[in-house]
Amino acid sequence: MKYRLIVLLSLVFAATGLRAEIDVVDLVTRSIDQTRGLSSYAEMTMVVKRPTWERTSSLIGWTRGREDALIRFTAPARDAGNALLKQGEKMWTFNPKINRNIRLPNSMMSQSWAGSDFSYNDLSRSDKWLRHYELTLTNTEAEDGHEIYTIEAIPYEDAPVVWGKEEMVIRDDYVLIALTYYDQEMVPVKQMKSLEIGELGGRMMATRMRMLELEEPDQYTELVYQEIDFDVELEDRMFTVFALKSAR
């Protein structure tokens, strides 16, 4: 009996030690930086699928660190020139038809971006999990030669977020496999899933992702990367309201 107790305790301590080796904050940090680098330039296609129609758009985007991003539509012609600028927690949009920059108030951040299943909040701070959430490793499993980690992100009481929690699934090479959003009742309502993973710009990353409302599985938005370059040289004026309005 005593021998069995010693063996059981040894297994418990071994499992605890194994989990302690995983630095959850470092894992999430590396996953965030995996698709951004110090800076980046990307060419993408966005497909918005609805039960009765489908729309495909082409986009180009630039990022710098975790704070700055500029995304511009290049096709179809009716959407070309529409753009979005992110500076930290601030966001602006530009519509060439009215030739105006518009600063987005907090009340609009949960609304749909460009008619897609992505909200402005989804495109906001990339380091939100590091600033506003408590991160906990809840599961580890092996799949296709990789360790897969499930991380629960619970917002702090004063966090400026709308979700009850978020759940990330990250591979051991820092690829984000899935991200599920839960409402205040802890019911899963929205999910982003990586459908294809490959090497772009010398890094492993999700090259095709799908965002959908879980109650509406027949409508979704897919974002597909065609090209991405990391650590490119970008001028400071790239991430300004003036650059948002300029197509150059």
C-alpha positions as CSV (number, residue, x, y, z in Angstrom):
1,M,0.0,0.0,0.0
2,K,2.8,2.4,1.0
3,Y,4.6,1.5,-2.3
4,R,1.5,2.3,-4.4
5,L,1.2,5.7,-2.6
6,I,4.8,6.5,-3.4
7,V,4.3,5.6,-7.1
8,L,1.1,7.6,-7.3
9,L,2.7,10.7,-5.8
10,S,5.7,10.4,-8.1
11,L,3.3,10.4,-11.1
12,V,1.5,13.4,-9.8
13,F,4.7,15.3,-9.2
14,A,6.0,14.3,-12.6
15,A,2.9,15.6,-14.4
16,T,3.0,18.8,-12.4
17,G,6.6,19.4,-13.2
18,L,5.9,18.8,-16.9
19,R,3.2,21.4,-17.0
20,A,5.4,23.9,-15.0
21,E,7.9,23.7,-17.9
22,I,5.5,25.4,-20.2
23,D,5.7,29.2,-19.9
24,V,2.2,30.1,-21.0
25,V,2.9,33.8,-21.4
26,D,6.0,33.1,-23.5
27,L,4.0,30.7,-25.7
28,V,1.3,33.2,-26.4
29,T,3.8,36.0,-26.9
30,R,5.7,33.9,-29.5
31,S,2.5,33.0,-31.2
32,I,1.5,36.7,-31.5
33,D,4.9,37.6,-32.9
34,Q,5.1,34.6,-35.3
35,T,2.9,36.4,-37.9
36,R,4.1,39.9,-37.3
37,G,7.9,40.0,-36.7
38,L,9.4,43.4,-36.2
39,S,7.4,44.5,-39.3
40,S,5.7,42.8,-42.2
41,Y,4.1,43.3,-45.6
42,A,1.3,40.9,-46.7
43,E,-0.9,40.2,-49.7
44,M,-4.2,38.5,-48.8
45,T,-7.6,37.4,-50.2
46,M,-10.7,37.6,-48.1
47,V,-13.8,35.5,-48.9
48,V,-17.1,36.4,-47.3
49,K,-19.6,33.5,-47.6
50,R,-23.3,33.8,-47.1
51,P,-26.1,31.4,-47.9
52,T,-27.2,33.3,-51.0
53,W,-24.0,35.0,-52.1
54,E,-20.2,35.1,-51.9
55,R,-17.7,38.0,-52.2
56,T,-14.0,37.9,-52.7
57,S,-11.7,40.8,-52.0
58,S,-8.0,41.4,-52.3
59,L,-6.0,43.2,-49.6
60,I,-2.5,44.4,-48.8
61,G,-1.3,45.1,-45.3
62,W,1.6,46.3,-43.3
63,T,2.4,45.8,-39.6
64,R,5.0,47.2,-37.2
65,G,5.5,45.5,-33.9
66,R,2.3,44.7,-32.0
67,E,0.9,48.3,-32.1
68,D,0.6,49.4,-35.7
69,A,-1.2,48.1,-38.8
70,L,-2.5,49.4,-42.1
71,I,-4.8,47.3,-44.3
72,R,-6.0,48.5,-47.7
73,F,-8.4,46.9,-50.2
74,T,-7.1,46.6,-53.7
75,A,-10.0,44.7,-55.4
76,P,-12.8,44.6,-56.4
77,A,-12.9,48.1,-58.0
78,R,-15.9,49.2,-55.8
79,D,-13.9,48.5,-52.6
80,A,-10.4,49.5,-53.8
81,G,-8.9,52.2,-51.6
82,N,-11.0,51.4,-48.5
83,A,-8.5,51.2,-45.7
84,L,-8.1,50.6,-41.9
85,L,-5.4,52.1,-39.7
86,K,-4.5,50.8,-36.2
87,Q,-2.3,52.7,-33.8
88,G,-2.3,50.8,-30.5
89,E,-5.9,50.9,-29.3
90,K,-6.9,53.7,-31.8
91,M,-8.5,52.9,-35.1
92,W,-9.5,54.9,-38.2
93,T,-11.1,53.9,-41.5
94,F,-10.9,55.6,-44.8
95,N,-13.6,55.6,-47.6
96,P,-12.4,57.1,-50.9
97,K,-16.0,57.6,-52.0
98,I,-16.5,60.3,-49.3
99,N,-12.8,61.1,-49.1
100,R,-12.8,61.0,-45.3
101,N,-10.9,59.5,-42.4
102,I,-13.2,58.4,-39.6
103,R,-12.0,57.6,-36.1
104,L,-13.8,54.6,-34.7
105,P,-15.4,55.1,-31.2
106,N,-15.3,52.3,-28.7
107,S,-19.1,51.7,-29.3
108,M,-18.3,50.6,-32.9
109,M,-15.5,48.2,-32.1
110,S,-17.7,45.1,-31.9
111,Q,-19.3,45.8,-35.3
112,S,-18.4,43.9,-38.4
113,W,-15.4,44.9,-40.4
114,A,-16.1,45.4,-44.1
115,G,-19.2,43.2,-43.9
116,S,-17.1,40.2,-42.8
117,D,-17.3,37.9,-39.7
118,F,-14.3,39.8,-38.2
119,S,-15.1,42.6,-35.9
120,Y,-12.9,45.7,-35.4
121,N,-12.1,44.3,-32.0
122,D,-10.7,41.2,-33.7
123,L,-8.3,43.4,-35.5
124,S,-7.4,45.6,-32.6
125,R,-4.6,45.0,-30.1
126,S,-2.6,41.9,-30.9
127,D,-1.2,41.8,-27.4
128,K,-4.6,42.0,-25.7
129,W,-4.0,38.5,-24.1
130,L,-0.8,39.7,-22.5
131,R,-2.4,42.9,-21.1
132,H,-6.0,42.1,-20.2
133,Y,-6.2,38.3,-19.6
134,E,-5.0,35.8,-17.1
135,L,-3.6,32.8,-19.1
136,T,-3.8,29.2,-17.9
137,L,-2.7,26.0,-19.6
138,T,-5.6,23.6,-19.5
139,N,-4.6,20.8,-21.8
140,T,-1.6,19.3,-23.6
141,E,-1.9,16.6,-26.2
142,A,0.2,15.2,-29.1
143,E,-1.0,15.4,-32.7
144,D,0.8,14.8,-36.0
145,G,4.2,15.0,-34.3
146,H,3.5,18.2,-32.5
147,E,2.5,19.1,-28.9
148,I,-0.8,21.0,-28.9
149,Y,-1.5,23.4,-26.0
150,T,-5.0,24.6,-25.0
151,I,-4.9,27.9,-23.1
152,E,-7.7,29.5,-21.3
153,A,-7.7,33.3,-21.3
154,I,-9.9,34.9,-18.6
155,P,-10.2,38.7,-18.7
156,Y,-9.4,40.7,-15.6
157,E,-12.3,42.4,-13.9
158,D,-11.4,45.8,-15.3
159,A,-10.4,44.6,-18.7
160,P,-12.0,46.5,-21.7
161,V,-13.3,43.3,-23.4
162,V,-16.7,41.9,-24.1
163,W,-16.0,38.2,-23.9
164,G,-16.5,36.0,-20.8
165,K,-13.3,34.2,-21.9
166,E,-11.3,33.1,-24.9
167,E,-9.7,29.8,-25.5
168,M,-6.6,29.4,-27.7
169,V,-5.1,26.3,-29.2
170,I,-1.4,26.8,-30.1
171,R,1.0,24.3,-31.6
172,D,4.5,23.8,-30.2
173,D,5.9,25.8,-33.2
174,Y,3.7,28.8,-32.1
175,V,1.1,28.4,-34.9
176,L,-2.4,29.4,-33.6
177,I,-4.7,26.5,-34.5
178,A,-8.0,27.8,-33.1
179,L,-9.4,30.6,-31.1
180,T,-12.9,30.3,-29.5
181,Y,-14.8,33.2,-28.0
182,Y,-17.2,32.7,-25.1
183,D,-20.0,35.0,-24.0
184,Q,-20.6,36.1,-20.4
185,E,-22.5,32.9,-19.8
186,M,-19.4,30.9,-20.9
187,V,-21.2,29.7,-24.0
188,P,-19.0,29.4,-27.1
189,V,-20.4,31.8,-29.8
190,K,-17.6,32.5,-32.3
191,Q,-14.5,30.7,-33.5
192,M,-11.5,31.3,-35.8
193,K,-9.9,28.1,-37.1
194,S,-6.7,27.6,-39.1
195,L,-7.6,25.4,-42.1
196,E,-4.2,25.4,-43.8
197,I,-0.7,25.7,-42.4
198,G,2.5,26.2,-44.3
199,E,5.7,28.2,-44.6
200,L,5.5,31.8,-45.8
201,G,8.2,34.4,-45.4
202,G,10.4,31.7,-43.9
203,R,8.0,31.0,-41.0
204,M,5.4,28.4,-40.3
205,M,2.0,30.0,-40.0
206,A,-1.7,29.6,-40.8
207,T,-2.1,30.4,-44.5
208,R,-5.9,30.0,-44.5
209,M,-8.1,30.9,-41.6
210,R,-11.9,30.8,-41.2
211,M,-14.0,32.9,-38.8
212,L,-17.6,32.0,-38.1
213,E,-20.5,32.4,-35.7
214,L,-21.0,29.0,-34.2
215,E,-24.8,29.3,-34.6
216,E,-24.5,30.1,-38.3
217,P,-22.0,27.5,-39.6
218,D,-23.2,28.0,-43.3
219,Q,-21.8,31.6,-43.3
220,Y,-18.2,32.5,-42.6
221,T,-15.2,34.6,-43.6
222,E,-11.9,33.1,-44.8
223,L,-8.7,35.0,-44.9
224,V,-6.0,33.5,-47.2
225,Y,-2.4,34.7,-47.3
226,Q,-0.7,34.7,-50.7
227,E,2.5,36.4,-49.8
228,I,4.2,37.8,-46.6
229,D,7.6,39.3,-46.0
230,F,8.9,39.9,-42.5
231,D,11.2,42.5,-41.0
232,V,10.8,44.9,-44.0
233,E,11.9,48.5,-43.8
234,L,8.9,50.8,-43.2
235,E,8.9,54.6,-42.7
236,D,7.2,56.1,-39.6
237,R,4.7,57.9,-41.9
238,M,3.3,54.6,-43.1
239,F,1.2,54.4,-39.9
240,T,-0.3,57.8,-39.9
241,V,-3.7,59.2,-40.7
242,F,-2.2,60.9,-43.7
243,A,-1.0,57.6,-45.1
244,L,-4.4,56.1,-44.5
245,K,-5.9,58.6,-47.0
246,S,-3.0,58.2,-49.5
247,A,-3.0,55.2,-51.7
248,R,0.8,55.5,-52.3
